[in-house]
Amino acid sequence: MTITITAFERSPDGGKGLARDTRVRWALEEAGQPYEVRLVSFRAMKEPAHLALHPFGQIPTYEEGDLALFETGAIVLHIAERHAGLLPSDANARTRAITWMFAALSTVEPPILELSIAKVLERDKSWHTERLPLVEDRVRGRLKQLAVRLGDADWLDGAFSAGDLLMVSVLLRLKASGILNEYPNLAAYVARGEARSAYKRAFDAQLAVNTGKN
Ligand SMILES: N[C@@H](CCC(=O)N[C@@H](CS)C(=O)NCC(=O)O)C(=O)O
């Protein structure tokens, strides 16, 4: 059955791989599943046809036969549960990997997004310079805890899993800030994720859309 995902017609990041279709592309590449992409404009994302797929008018969405999904956590979990390569077969290890997926999206991603919002949307506020260090420190707090847990391991819990895929995807947003480099084991962890051939294919595919080379 054909898998179709949606992605920005023009990503605000110009192809740096931060739009969330990249993590879905990455999961599909890890699973060896071909997919098609339907590009949507910001206007089309808020129109009824897209809202029927995604109630919040966002990307990415995922369609496969009569199944339509939104939310990257749910999409990556769906891919990981149906194809080998992203979740261990041992039941407990599998549940721990899923726990890391939730940790990435609900514990680590929120302060990182708050930092992006503070930097991009709150620049002109009178309280911006006072608030920014507080937001940065909340990110540092989470990174410190994550760095302690990762230690000198390659991945969060044994072999690479969907938990790592989402955690690396979330941390990538910090690369430009320099904060990630304050935690050398996390910077190396992200670099290991980026070095995977499946990630490279996913990154190149989204870049091609944004440079008009697809
Ligand atoms: N929690 C959602 C977030 C989706 C999301 O924020 N998508 C962004 C692109 S990365 C978007 O569509 N932004 C445009 C908008 O919200 O209007 C997920 O993980 O899928």
Ligand as a Chemical Component Dictionary entry (heavy atoms), coordinates in Angstrom:
data_LIG
# 
_chem_comp.id                   LIG 
_chem_comp.type                 NON-POLYMER 
_chem_comp.pdbx_formal_charge   0 
_chem_comp.three_letter_code    LIG 
# 
loop_
_chem_comp_atom.comp_id 
_chem_comp_atom.atom_id 
_chem_comp_atom.alt_atom_id 
_chem_comp_atom.type_symbol 
_chem_comp_atom.charge 
_chem_comp_atom.model_Cartn_x 
_chem_comp_atom.model_Cartn_y 
_chem_comp_atom.model_Cartn_z 
_chem_comp_atom.pdbx_ordinal 
LIG N1  N1  N 0 3.106 17.744 17.865 1  
LIG C1  C1  C 0 3.055 17.804 16.422 2  
LIG C2  C2  C 0 3.620 19.158 15.998 3  
LIG C3  C3  C 0 3.431 19.393 14.519 4  
LIG C4  C4  C 0 3.983 20.754 14.136 5  
LIG O1  O1  O 0 4.244 21.649 14.978 6  
LIG N2  N2  N 0 4.184 20.941 12.818 7  
LIG C5  C5  C 0 4.722 22.187 12.325 8  
LIG C6  C6  C 0 5.828 21.927 11.321 9  
LIG S1  S1  S 0 7.219 21.164 12.062 10 
LIG C7  C7  C 0 3.639 22.961 11.587 11 
LIG O2  O2  O 0 2.895 22.384 10.815 12 
LIG N3  N3  N 0 3.612 24.278 11.788 13 
LIG C8  C8  C 0 2.712 25.144 11.094 14 
LIG C9  C9  C 0 1.542 25.543 11.922 15 
LIG O3  O3  O 0 1.413 25.114 13.078 16 
LIG O4  O4  O 0 0.744 26.325 11.403 17 
LIG C10 C10 C 0 3.844 16.637 15.800 18 
LIG O5  O5  O 0 4.791 16.165 16.435 19 
LIG O6  O6  O 0 3.481 16.181 14.715 20 
# 
loop_
_chem_comp_bond.comp_id 
_chem_comp_bond.atom_id_1 
_chem_comp_bond.atom_id_2 
_chem_comp_bond.value_order 
_chem_comp_bond.pdbx_ordinal 
LIG N1  C1  SING 1  
LIG C1  C2  SING 2  
LIG C1  C10 SING 3  
LIG C2  C3  SING 4  
LIG C3  C4  SING 5  
LIG C4  O1  DOUB 6  
LIG C4  N2  SING 7  
LIG N2  C5  SING 8  
LIG C5  C6  SING 9  
LIG C5  C7  SING 10 
LIG C6  S1  SING 11 
LIG C7  O2  DOUB 12 
LIG C7  N3  SING 13 
LIG N3  C8  SING 14 
LIG C8  C9  SING 15 
LIG C9  O3  DOUB 16 
LIG C9  O4  SING 17 
LIG C10 O5  DOUB 18 
LIG C10 O6  SING 19 
# 
